[in-house]
């Protein structure tokens, strides 16, 4: 009888083990998330690469939803990628005060100064510009090492405010302001300012603060110029909740702190993945030229 009693419970350990396996989170991390965090592209871009067969893991083409495990060998277009370093990366966001005369590119064939040469070096990944400012526009430029965050900040569906300080040469009657807020036809469709506020100035030159929610090329300039006035100076001062600090001069950098980063990521439906490293506030590696 003793032997029969001890033999019955022998099935229970297997059941518990099965339940543990079912309740355990899947091992590894989705390939799209890892590569987007590393700044190689947005998740949608990476999904397209998968569909095009440009990614392989351990010699086999990647399928959607694949999770990378430690030791996996990843190749993109036949080139090996050290993806494991991206899993340890902390999301960072810089506010750079871009001067006029600089271009938002990594290399310029005309030899003009480029924004990316002014940024601190990253041990992992690369800096990604959130949108662009043309060569004649100054002010706030956001840069991040998180490709998914950059994509969400720029995506039209997010509709984040972009606020600019603009100096106008010419008369700006109330009727013009109302028309610019209602919408005017440009060569690439209707456009409008979401807000226009007079800021300062007398005579021919006046400063206004304007807000748009899309990133079309030279949109602010083209809206004003459609009314026959001239934009003599244009400076971005805010992008969503990120504001250009008053004490950050041209060619200087401010790095968002923990709270500011959390607020920015919440704006686009993301959560900070790890505590932020000590910020580069007052970073000396990007001084204003004397």
BAFI-3210 file (N, C-alpha, C; in Angstrom, 3 decimals, decimal comma, padded with zeros to 6 digits):
// residues 290
n [1|2|3|4|5|6|7|8|9|10|11|12|13|14|15|16|17|18|19|20|21|22|23|24|25|26|27|28|29|30|31|32|33|34|35|36|37|38|39|40|41|42|43|44|45|46|47|48|49|50|51|52|53|54|55|56|57|58|59|60|61|62|63|64|65|66|67|68|69|70|71|72|73|74|75|76|77|78|79|80|81|82|83|84|85|86|87|88|89|90|91|92|93|94|95|96|97|98|99|100|101|102|103|104|105|106|107|108|109|110|111|112|113|114|115|116|117|118|119|120|121|122|123|124|125|126|127|128|129|130|131|132|133|134|135|136|137|138|139|140|141|142|143|144|145|146|147|148|149|150|151|152|153|154|155|156|157|158|159|160|161|162|163|164|165|166|167|168|169|170|171|172|173|174|175|176|177|178|179|180|181|182|183|184|185|186|187|188|189|190|191|192|193|194|195|196|197|198|199|200|201|202|203|204|205|206|207|208|209|210|211|212|213|214|215|216|217|218|219|220|221|222|223|224|225|226|227|228|229|230|231|232|233|234|235|236|237|238|239|240|241|242|243|244|245|246|247|248|249|250|251|252|253|254|255|256|257|258|259|260|261|262|263|264|265|266|267|268|269|270|271|272|273|274|275|276|277|278|279|280|281|282|283|284|285|286|287|288|289|290]
n.u [000,823|001,956|003,774|002,098|000,837|002,896|003,511|001,487|001,524|003,438|002,935|002,506|004,748|005,442|003,191|003,224|005,622|004,964|003,003|004,568|006,212|004,302|003,496|005,729|007,485|008,199|011,432|014,273|014,312|012,249|013,279|012,799|012,454|014,927|016,744|015,636|015,961|018,697|019,061|019,122|016,976|013,416|010,803|008,923|010,394|012,307|010,675|009,916|012,376|012,645|010,552|011,583|013,624|016,164|017,391|019,118|019,349|021,577|022,133|019,673|016,752|015,014|011,934|008,785|008,371|010,404|012,563|015,535|018,212|020,812|023,963|023,048|023,648|023,459|022,765|022,650|021,798|023,848|025,926|027,535|026,096|026,648|024,481|023,938|024,978|023,144|021,100|021,838|021,705|021,018|018,289|018,719|018,388|019,169|019,171|019,991|021,312|021,021|022,914|022,436|023,619|024,666|024,233|021,842|023,041|025,165|027,440|028,607|028,665|029,391|031,031|030,119|029,523|028,520|025,900|026,215|028,897|029,325|028,438|028,499|030,438|029,157|029,313|027,818|025,546|024,011|023,543|020,363|018,647|015,755|013,617|014,325|016,188|016,396|019,246|019,189|017,698|017,566|018,037|016,176|017,053|016,235|017,899|018,407|019,386|017,681|015,958|013,240|011,926|012,630|011,285|008,590|008,317|008,512|006,477|003,556|001,051|001,363|001,308|002,734|003,356|005,249|007,032|007,882|009,964|009,630|010,810|009,333|009,382|007,559|004,083|001,649|-001,444|-004,484|-006,263|-004,611|-003,398|-005,610|-006,275|-003,989|-004,214|-006,580|-006,049|-004,159|-003,594|-000,861|001,912|002,076|-000,317|-003,031|-002,335|-001,695|-001,264|-001,371|-001,399|-000,836|001,007|001,589|004,754|006,917|008,312|008,494|007,433|008,690|009,803|008,747|008,289|006,933|005,373|004,814|002,900|003,070|001,895|003,016|005,691|006,447|008,594|010,220|007,912|006,937|008,195|007,156|004,425|004,235|005,433|003,582|001,836|003,050|004,969|008,231|010,341|012,713|014,175|014,324|013,583|013,522|011,878|010,597|009,681|007,128|006,936|009,514|011,696|013,748|016,314|016,935|019,561|021,172|023,383|024,135|025,324|025,639|024,850|022,170|021,249|018,396|017,016|016,137|013,352|012,418|012,917|011,205|008,701|008,727|008,786|006,403|004,621|004,577|003,656|005,455|007,613|010,249|013,026|015,204|016,947|018,194|021,498|024,011|023,437|024,464|024,464|025,409|027,476|030,814|031,835|030,657|030,947|030,176|031,332|034,046]
n.v [-001,218|001,208|001,628|002,031|004,431|006,304|006,366|007,705|010,656|011,298|012,534|015,277|017,181|017,528|018,841|021,285|022,300|022,703|024,717|026,801|027,299|028,258|030,621|032,174|034,984|035,430|034,460|036,567|039,491|041,424|041,723|044,051|046,012|046,066|046,895|049,333|050,802|051,003|052,866|052,206|052,349|053,028|051,084|050,338|050,629|048,630|046,400|046,405|045,846|043,235|041,989|042,299|040,550|041,208|040,779|038,406|035,777|033,783|032,627|032,173|033,538|036,244|036,126|037,856|039,060|037,663|036,878|038,055|036,236|035,861|035,514|035,049|035,418|038,144|039,504|042,244|042,982|041,243|042,019|041,748|042,531|043,874|043,378|043,019|045,009|047,031|046,342|047,193|049,874|053,184|055,367|058,549|062,097|065,017|068,585|070,776|073,910|075,160|077,144|079,601|078,767|076,252|072,829|070,167|067,382|064,493|064,546|066,996|067,664|070,135|071,176|072,653|073,673|071,037|069,776|067,353|067,057|068,490|067,152|065,130|062,096|058,803|055,683|053,559|052,918|055,698|059,262|060,627|062,932|064,731|065,527|068,369|071,450|074,138|075,626|078,351|078,643|078,834|077,608|075,337|071,991|068,699|065,719|062,228|058,973|056,936|055,253|054,551|056,399|058,794|058,415|058,378|060,962|062,448|061,537|062,169|061,573|062,049|064,794|066,901|070,080|072,545|075,256|078,525|081,424|084,299|086,859|089,455|091,323|093,898|094,927|093,610|093,064|092,497|091,001|089,469|087,774|086,304|084,987|083,403|081,689|080,423|079,139|078,710|078,246|076,449|075,448|072,743|072,005|072,780|074,798|075,953|078,150|077,003|078,627|082,104|084,640|087,952|089,211|091,146|094,408|097,268|099,460|098,555|096,020|093,216|090,870|087,629|084,780|081,604|078,597|075,370|072,123|070,259|068,981|069,995|070,988|074,054|075,316|077,355|079,701|079,745|080,068|082,686|084,137|083,777|085,763|088,039|089,189|089,425|087,007|087,704|086,618|083,425|081,169|078,171|077,417|075,607|072,157|070,093|069,112|069,876|072,490|075,200|076,038|079,198|079,758|078,317|078,733|079,501|076,679|075,192|072,534|070,905|068,303|066,329|065,775|063,136|063,459|065,201|063,671|061,524|062,800|063,625|061,146|060,024|061,667|060,607|058,081|056,270|054,566|055,331|053,243|052,635|054,000|057,281|058,125|060,249|063,612|065,720|068,389|071,669|070,861|070,745|069,990|071,053|073,883|077,366|078,980|081,245]
n.w [000,000|000,777|-001,278|-003,505|-002,806|-002,846|-005,498|-006,891|-006,706|-008,569|-011,023|-010,641|-010,514|-013,271|-014,286|-012,912|-013,851|-016,517|-016,272|-015,283|-017,490|-019,282|-018,088|-018,042|-019,319|-022,813|-023,975|-024,699|-026,918|-029,081|-032,438|-033,943|-031,978|-030,662|-032,704|-033,470|-031,136|-031,165|-033,124|-035,819|-037,454|-037,801|-036,187|-038,118|-040,467|-040,087|-040,018|-042,687|-043,870|-043,001|-044,409|-046,944|-046,899|-045,985|-043,590|-041,612|-039,208|-037,603|-040,038|-041,234|-042,850|-041,363|-039,618|-039,061|-035,730|-034,554|-031,827|-030,448|-029,097|-026,669|-028,135|-030,696|-034,189|-036,099|-039,277|-041,528|-044,704|-045,413|-043,819|-040,738|-037,572|-034,426|-032,361|-029,643|-028,032|-028,201|-026,496|-024,042|-023,990|-022,936|-023,273|-024,620|-024,924|-026,646|-026,572|-028,961|-029,747|-032,656|-034,864|-037,530|-040,795|-040,371|-041,402|-041,203|-041,280|-041,739|-043,313|-045,594|-048,966|-049,953|-048,107|-045,970|-042,506|-040,305|-038,253|-036,840|-036,300|-034,048|-031,866|-028,823|-028,606|-029,085|-027,470|-028,195|-030,839|-032,615|-033,096|-033,838|-035,740|-034,887|-037,097|-039,230|-039,543|-041,748|-043,470|-042,965|-040,696|-037,190|-033,774|-031,627|-031,884|-031,684|-030,724|-030,625|-029,395|-029,737|-032,015|-032,312|-030,667|-031,984|-034,423|-033,608|-032,572|-034,878|-036,488|-038,449|-037,273|-034,582|-034,145|-032,801|-031,280|-032,954|-032,139|-033,171|-033,112|-034,958|-037,056|-038,750|-041,694|-042,752|-043,076|-040,865|-040,742|-038,799|-040,313|-041,943|-040,098|-039,195|-041,573|-042,003|-039,878|-040,476|-042,874|-045,875|-049,394|-050,467|-052,614|-052,144|-051,049|-048,679|-045,791|-042,437|-039,570|-036,255|-034,117|-033,558|-032,136|-031,270|-030,367|-029,908|-030,848|-033,067|-035,717|-038,949|-038,488|-036,772|-034,111|-033,936|-032,371|-033,557|-034,129|-035,475|-036,536|-038,137|-040,197|-042,736|-045,447|-044,987|-044,045|-042,284|-043,248|-045,862|-045,457|-044,351|-046,458|-048,447|-048,029|-048,822|-047,183|-045,574|-044,113|-041,887|-039,890|-038,310|-035,781|-034,017|-031,008|-029,438|-029,221|-029,068|-025,702|-025,184|-024,576|-025,668|-023,600|-021,966|-021,279|-022,941|-025,367|-028,863|-030,633|-028,359|-026,019|-024,359|-022,246|-021,775|-018,554|-016,175|-015,507|-017,519|-019,792|-019,326|-019,487|-022,181|-023,505|-022,654|-023,990|-026,510|-026,123|-024,979|-022,616|-020,384|-020,560|-018,952|-016,082|-016,612|-017,649|-016,030|-016,902|-019,683|-019,068|-019,663|-021,252|-022,273|-024,645|-026,818|-027,510|-027,985|-030,896|-030,855]
ca.u [000,000|002,824|004,364|001,087|000,580|004,001|003,614|000,442|001,843|004,582|002,569|002,339|005,852|005,398|002,122|003,702|006,650|004,280|002,373|005,621|006,631|003,249|003,378|006,985|007,558|009,056|012,846|014,796|013,633|011,897|014,362|012,475|012,657|016,365|017,410|015,123|016,618|020,063|019,097|019,298|015,777|012,193|010,291|008,282|011,450|012,923|009,701|010,008|013,614|012,372|009,742|012,437|014,619|017,492|017,921|019,251|019,858|022,197|022,111|018,308|016,013|014,233|010,476|008,226|008,189|011,554|013,222|016,970|018,748|022,247|024,752|022,538|024,451|022,561|023,340|021,773|022,386|025,068|026,941|027,258|025,770|026,789|023,207|023,808|025,313|021,960|020,213|022,324|021,738|020,074|017,747|019,204|017,880|019,890|018,672|021,117|020,942|021,645|023,025|022,298|024,868|024,943|023,259|021,509|023,468|026,420|028,506|028,093|029,584|029,836|031,976|029,527|029,531|027,424|025,474|026,654|030,292|029,352|027,793|029,364|030,542|028,436|029,981|026,865|024,514|024,306|022,569|019,364|017,978|014,293|013,293|015,447|016,083|017,177|020,507|018,929|016,875|018,339|017,240|016,097|017,083|016,291|018,632|018,298|019,993|016,599|015,296|011,787|011,500|012,745|010,218|007,299|008,311|008,367|005,356|002,445|-000,076|001,636|000,864|003,378|003,569|006,562|006,868|008,969|010,017|009,869|010,832|008,687|009,564|006,348|002,882|000,898|-002,757|-005,237|-006,875|-003,587|-003,236|-006,769|-006,181|-002,930|-004,720|-007,661|-005,434|-003,923|-003,167|000,529|002,112|001,917|-001,595|-003,435|-001,529|-002,092|-000,672|-002,299|-001,455|000,036|000,986|002,546|005,712|007,550|008,786|007,769|007,807|008,622|010,206|007,993|008,485|005,754|005,567|003,826|002,901|002,575|001,884|003,550|007,084|006,708|009,788|010,143|006,488|006,718|008,582|006,255|003,138|004,355|005,740|002,362|001,107|003,819|005,905|009,525|010,858|014,109|014,846|013,451|014,242|012,616|012,071|009,947|009,220|006,343|007,212|010,934|011,878|015,131|016,611|017,460|021,006|021,888|023,724|024,351|026,292|025,724|023,983|021,555|020,681|017,214|017,196|015,212|011,949|012,129|012,884|009,972|007,583|008,801|008,427|004,968|003,911|004,452|003,204|006,562|008,108|011,704|013,364|016,206|017,316|019,093|022,843|024,193|023,219|025,572|024,078|026,598|028,515|031,878|032,287|029,951|030,981|029,918|032,553|034,388]
ca.v [000,000|002,376|001,850|002,577|005,827|007,165|006,445|008,542|012,067|011,481|013,332|016,697|018,064|017,850|019,824|022,577|022,789|023,199|025,986|027,806|027,656|029,034|031,926|032,893|035,854|034,866|034,808|037,464|040,757|041,491|042,276|045,419|046,896|046,185|047,664|050,705|051,448|051,295|053,949|051,735|052,695|052,894|049,708|050,080|050,431|047,325|045,410|046,364|045,119|041,806|041,545|042,289|039,499|041,807|040,405|036,988|035,426|032,448|032,116|032,021|034,792|036,601|036,208|038,841|038,639|036,915|037,444|037,819|035,630|036,045|034,640|035,035|036,153|038,932|040,193|043,120|043,080|040,461|042,593|041,376|043,633|043,542|043,874|042,878|046,262|047,890|045,971|047,842|051,301|054,064|056,409|059,902|063,138|066,281|069,819|071,503|075,237|075,255|078,481|079,655|078,415|074,827|071,955|068,998|066,197|063,948|065,027|067,917|067,698|071,504|071,563|073,539|073,084|070,099|069,669|066,127|067,171|069,231|066,354|064,197|060,769|057,706|054,388|052,619|053,544|056,970|060,323|060,780|064,235|064,719|066,547|069,186|072,899|074,503|076,301|079,719|078,609|078,514|077,239|074,014|070,754|067,522|064,561|061,105|057,713|055,959|055,401|054,487|057,689|059,783|058,181|058,796|062,415|063,043|060,983|063,123|061,243|062,547|066,197|067,691|071,494|073,129|076,700|079,315|082,878|084,744|088,312|089,754|092,640|094,230|095,139|092,386|093,432|091,424|090,157|088,518|086,782|085,418|084,159|082,420|080,694|079,678|078,274|079,238|077,228|076,471|074,576|071,334|071,830|073,742|074,837|077,046|078,216|076,656|079,780|083,240|085,620|089,052|089,119|092,444|095,142|098,427|099,822|097,549|094,701|092,750|089,466|086,840|083,370|080,831|077,160|074,449|070,731|069,372|069,275|070,213|071,773|075,530|075,629|078,656|080,756|079,785|080,632|084,152|084,697|083,747|087,006|089,161|089,738|088,751|086,453|088,117|085,723|082,333|080,394|077,261|077,555|074,502|070,988|069,366|069,615|070,247|073,932|075,648|076,832|080,539|079,838|077,491|079,598|078,838|075,580|074,523|071,369|070,580|066,953|066,199|064,982|062,001|063,871|065,753|062,549|060,776|063,579|063,570|059,804|059,846|062,403|059,766|056,757|055,383|054,641|055,250|051,845|052,533|055,314|058,018|058,381|061,663|064,441|066,525|069,779|072,489|070,063|071,595|069,499|071,747|075,286|078,359|079,483|082,612]
ca.w [000,000|000,831|-002,590|-004,414|-002,448|-003,256|-006,957|-007,469|-006,910|-009,467|-012,182|-010,305|-010,898|-014,690|-014,485|-012,416|-014,763|-017,716|-015,934|-015,173|-018,836|-019,931|-017,466|-018,157|-020,492|-023,855|-023,855|-025,713|-027,207|-030,496|-033,236|-034,333|-030,838|-030,403|-033,741|-033,405|-030,004|-031,564|-034,094|-037,182|-038,203|-037,023|-036,193|-039,402|-041,458|-039,849|-040,474|-044,145|-044,194|-042,790|-045,536|-048,133|-046,743|-045,819|-042,278|-041,291|-037,880|-037,635|-041,403|-041,754|-042,988|-040,181|-039,765|-038,145|-034,350|-034,036|-030,646|-030,424|-027,888|-026,520|-028,986|-032,065|-035,161|-036,944|-040,430|-042,304|-046,048|-045,453|-042,931|-039,349|-036,662|-033,007|-031,834|-028,191|-027,353|-028,186|-025,396|-022,824|-024,259|-022,262|-024,141|-024,331|-025,819|-026,572|-027,175|-029,550|-030,251|-033,976|-035,448|-038,980|-041,470|-040,207|-042,037|-040,393|-042,009|-041,194|-044,196|-046,591|-050,108|-050,199|-047,069|-044,965|-041,156|-040,080|-036,862|-036,172|-035,859|-032,784|-030,823|-028,086|-029,193|-028,445|-027,509|-028,797|-031,659|-033,271|-032,875|-034,892|-035,665|-034,912|-038,075|-039,717|-039,660|-042,934|-043,165|-042,511|-039,489|-035,992|-032,612|-031,011|-032,663|-030,822|-031,219|-029,705|-029,827|-029,777|-033,301|-032,160|-030,122|-033,057|-035,390|-033,034|-032,452|-036,206|-037,254|-038,562|-036,393|-033,234|-034,158|-031,757|-031,579|-033,218|-031,935|-033,736|-033,017|-036,319|-037,249|-040,020|-042,296|-043,489|-042,280|-040,557|-040,199|-038,144|-041,334|-042,392|-039,037|-039,227|-042,767|-041,805|-038,933|-041,132|-043,870|-047,222|-050,348|-050,890|-053,777|-051,752|-050,361|-047,660|-044,569|-041,550|-038,247|-035,186|-033,221|-033,866|-031,063|-031,369|-029,264|-029,636|-032,018|-033,574|-037,078|-040,011|-037,987|-035,607|-033,731|-033,612|-032,070|-034,304|-033,859|-036,503|-036,060|-039,167|-040,492|-044,155|-045,723|-044,978|-043,948|-041,630|-044,202|-047,025|-045,038|-044,272|-047,772|-049,264|-047,765|-049,330|-046,202|-045,577|-042,856|-041,790|-038,947|-037,885|-034,730|-033,310|-029,563|-028,712|-029,979|-028,070|-024,355|-025,068|-024,773|-025,724|-022,391|-022,233|-021,046|-023,922|-026,490|-030,151|-030,668|-027,069|-025,852|-023,071|-022,279|-020,931|-017,337|-016,046|-015,540|-018,845|-020,723|-019,054|-020,029|-023,637|-023,970|-022,400|-025,031|-027,710|-025,726|-024,620|-021,248|-020,267|-020,310|-017,898|-015,537|-017,474|-017,150|-015,707|-018,084|-020,186|-018,931|-019,679|-021,897|-022,799|-025,932|-027,895|-027,136|-029,036|-031,500|-030,480]
c.u [000,853|003,379|003,355|000,807|001,684|004,078|002,599|000,862|002,932|004,248|002,569|003,505|005,813|004,342|002,572|004,740|006,007|003,633|003,403|006,071|005,607|003,174|004,652|006,971|008,493|010,496|013,246|013,952|013,389|012,967|014,081|012,780|014,136|017,030|016,918|015,787|018,050|020,188|019,285|018,096|014,575|011,730|009,630|009,312|012,058|011,972|009,722|011,265|013,407|011,584|010,578|013,544|016,032|018,152|018,003|019,779|020,328|022,050|020,741|017,616|015,107|012,756|009,934|008,028|009,358|012,186|014,694|017,391|020,255|023,005|024,268|023,423|023,508|023,345|022,259|022,460|023,737|026,173|026,575|027,066|025,903|025,581|023,149|024,162|024,105|021,023|020,613|022,263|020,658|019,594|018,230|018,630|018,662|019,046|019,901|020,613|021,693|021,737|022,683|023,658|025,265|023,840|023,077|021,777|024,788|027,619|027,885|029,085|030,109|030,780|031,427|029,562|028,309|027,163|026,130|028,106|030,410|028,872|028,789|029,331|029,741|029,267|029,138|025,868|024,981|023,224|021,660|018,686|016,472|013,862|014,539|015,132|016,924|018,358|020,303|018,052|017,727|017,412|017,246|016,082|017,216|017,069|018,550|019,033|018,950|015,787|013,787|011,237|011,550|011,602|008,873|007,215|008,057|007,099|004,173|001,292|000,122|001,189|001,438|003,537|005,030|006,389|008,111|008,821|010,417|009,807|010,360|008,990|008,358|005,160|002,125|-000,438|-003,457|-005,846|-005,887|-003,404|-004,387|-006,724|-005,136|-003,347|-005,817|-007,099|-005,300|-003,411|-001,703|000,707|002,005|000,669|-001,876|-002,536|-001,980|-001,234|-001,741|-002,416|-000,480|-000,106|002,030|003,450|006,330|007,883|007,876|008,226|007,705|008,935|009,440|008,263|007,137|006,212|004,444|003,991|002,347|002,669|002,330|004,930|007,392|007,872|009,487|008,707|006,245|007,059|007,571|004,890|003,202|004,567|004,534|001,545|001,918|004,734|007,169|009,882|012,342|014,885|013,841|014,212|013,222|012,928|011,438|009,560|008,470|006,616|008,658|011,121|013,364|015,426|017,255|018,977|021,824|022,124|023,928|025,521|026,525|024,634|023,424|020,971|019,514|017,525|016,109|013,756|011,558|012,039|011,602|008,764|007,561|008,346|006,952|004,135|003,668|004,140|004,295|006,922|009,619|012,084|014,315|016,430|018,347|020,453|022,976|024,171|024,468|025,267|025,350|027,767|029,542|032,357|031,585|029,840|030,608|031,241|032,791|034,852]
c.v [001,263|002,695|002,465|004,036|006,748|007,304|007,404|010,000|012,316|012,344|014,832|017,591|018,453|018,909|021,205|023,166|023,363|024,545|027,095|028,262|028,555|030,449|032,761|033,743|035,244|035,342|035,759|038,705|040,852|042,252|043,721|046,405|047,135|047,107|049,109|051,457|051,842|052,357|053,502|052,040|052,605|051,443|049,374|049,849|049,043|046,202|045,288|045,619|043,607|041,246|041,424|041,251|039,992|041,421|038,892|036,837|033,986|031,789|031,959|033,377|035,002|036,620|037,224|038,273|037,880|037,651|037,057|037,275|035,825|035,017|034,557|035,895|036,818|039,571|041,034|043,373|042,377|040,947|042,303|042,606|043,141|044,087|043,872|044,160|047,198|047,561|046,675|049,359|052,057|055,135|057,777|060,869|064,425|067,405|070,581|072,834|075,468|076,711|078,450|079,321|076,967|074,012|070,693|067,742|065,724|064,399|065,936|068,019|069,089|072,018|072,522|072,876|072,200|069,947|068,494|066,172|067,871|068,390|065,468|062,819|059,759|056,428|053,352|053,406|054,853|057,978|060,434|062,124|064,046|065,860|067,330|070,660|073,286|075,378|077,708|079,795|078,152|077,954|075,770|072,895|069,605|066,413|063,462|059,898|056,605|056,163|055,372|055,808|058,756|059,645|058,654|060,313|063,094|062,625|061,961|062,849|061,779|063,994|066,998|069,141|071,760|074,641|077,433|080,777|083,387|086,265|088,616|091,183|092,922|094,376|093,825|092,788|092,224|090,466|089,091|087,405|085,787|084,472|083,060|081,340|079,836|078,717|078,947|078,095|077,450|075,506|073,099|071,112|072,908|073,640|076,019|077,033|077,836|077,778|080,831|084,245|086,693|089,029|090,468|093,124|096,288|098,706|098,648|096,140|094,331|091,259|088,832|085,448|082,609|079,355|076,419|073,034|069,750|069,867|069,453|071,178|073,273|076,023|077,014|079,798|080,876|080,349|082,157|084,762|084,674|085,017|088,246|089,833|088,878|088,244|086,797|087,304|084,672|081,434|079,486|077,312|076,415|073,403|070,111|069,955|070,079|071,701|074,247|076,502|078,166|080,615|078,963|078,341|078,779|077,865|074,946|073,462|071,329|069,178|066,870|065,339|063,911|062,410|064,391|064,650|061,735|061,482|063,485|062,216|059,519|060,546|061,545|058,314|055,765|055,567|054,553|053,837|051,663|053,919|055,978|058,178|059,856|062,518|065,235|068,007|070,617|071,786|070,961|071,135|070,149|073,208|076,172|078,846|080,924|083,388]
c.w [000,000|-000,553|-003,563|-004,118|-002,942|-004,766|-007,572|-007,687|-007,935|-010,687|-011,897|-010,713|-012,364|-014,980|-014,059|-013,349|-016,021|-017,461|-015,846|-016,544|-019,512|-019,381|-017,568|-019,424|-021,526|-023,696|-024,972|-025,913|-028,707|-031,275|-033,641|-033,206|-030,580|-031,417|-033,782|-032,267|-030,354|-032,634|-035,530|-038,064|-037,291|-037,066|-037,532|-040,499|-041,331|-040,265|-041,995|-044,584|-044,045|-043,965|-046,804|-048,035|-046,520|-044,492|-042,153|-039,875|-037,930|-039,000|-042,015|-041,836|-041,784|-040,539|-038,772|-036,741|-033,767|-032,856|-030,657|-029,069|-027,855|-027,357|-030,415|-032,966|-036,163|-038,082|-041,101|-043,635|-046,120|-044,542|-041,476|-038,465|-035,228|-032,252|-030,311|-027,445|-027,284|-027,030|-024,102|-022,914|-023,493|-023,238|-023,677|-025,356|-025,570|-027,167|-027,659|-030,092|-031,556|-034,437|-036,933|-039,600|-041,317|-040,872|-041,199|-041,212|-041,416|-042,013|-045,239|-047,740|-050,420|-049,108|-046,032|-043,590|-040,952|-038,580|-036,158|-035,722|-034,515|-031,600|-030,087|-028,723|-028,380|-028,547|-028,239|-029,632|-032,283|-032,913|-034,095|-034,696|-035,761|-035,835|-038,476|-039,557|-040,872|-042,534|-042,614|-041,264|-038,314|-034,919|-032,283|-032,042|-031,678|-031,511|-030,176|-030,264|-029,941|-031,056|-033,222|-031,626|-031,201|-034,052|-034,860|-032,918|-033,796|-036,925|-037,283|-037,599|-034,975|-033,072|-032,999|-032,210|-031,909|-033,118|-032,416|-033,339|-034,397|-036,389|-038,662|-040,445|-043,177|-042,553|-042,096|-039,927|-039,579|-039,156|-041,838|-041,360|-039,057|-040,427|-042,594|-040,806|-039,561|-042,178|-045,221|-048,097|-050,730|-052,058|-053,442|-050,901|-049,333|-046,433|-043,734|-040,290|-037,224|-034,172|-033,725|-032,738|-031,338|-030,146|-028,925|-030,956|-032,407|-034,990|-038,031|-039,514|-036,723|-035,387|-033,396|-033,160|-032,763|-033,970|-035,063|-035,944|-037,128|-039,571|-041,956|-044,354|-045,797|-044,816|-043,364|-042,586|-045,337|-046,671|-044,983|-045,661|-048,702|-049,097|-048,138|-048,320|-046,182|-044,190|-042,802|-040,759|-038,466|-036,916|-034,058|-031,823|-028,769|-029,691|-028,988|-026,693|-024,179|-025,477|-024,820|-024,492|-022,743|-022,122|-021,996|-025,169|-027,764|-030,065|-029,295|-026,959|-024,434|-023,200|-021,298|-019,714|-017,255|-016,218|-016,912|-019,895|-020,554|-019,654|-021,555|-024,162|-023,745|-023,476|-026,259|-027,349|-025,414|-023,153|-021,263|-019,841|-019,142|-017,306|-016,436|-016,830|-016,796|-016,959|-018,444|-020,052|-018,822|-020,348|-022,573|-024,167|-027,090|-027,554|-028,317|-029,589|-031,113|-031,717]
res [x|x|x|x|x|x|x|x|x|x|x|x|x|x|x|x|x|x|x|x|x|x|x|x|x|x|x|x|x|x|x|x|x|x|x|x|x|x|x|x|x|x|x|x|x|x|x|x|x|x|x|x|x|x|x|x|x|x|x|x|x|x|x|x|x|x|x|x|x|x|x|x|x|x|x|x|x|x|x|x|x|x|x|x|x|x|x|x|x|x|x|x|x|x|x|x|x|x|x|x|x|x|x|x|x|x|x|x|x|x|x|x|x|x|x|x|x|x|x|x|x|x|x|x|x|x|x|x|x|x|x|x|x|x|x|x|x|x|x|x|x|x|x|x|x|x|x|x|x|x|x|x|x|x|x|x|x|x|x|x|x|x|x|x|x|x|x|x|x|x|x|x|x|x|x|x|x|x|x|x|x|x|x|x|x|x|x|x|x|x|x|x|x|x|x|x|x|x|x|x|x|x|x|x|x|x|x|x|x|x|x|x|x|x|x|x|x|x|x|x|x|x|x|x|x|x|x|x|x|x|x|x|x|x|x|x|x|x|x|x|x|x|x|x|x|x|x|x|x|x|x|x|x|x|x|x|x|x|x|x|x|x|x|x|x|x|x|x|x|x|x|x|x|x|x|x|x|x|x|x|x|x|x|x|x|x|x|x|x|x]
***
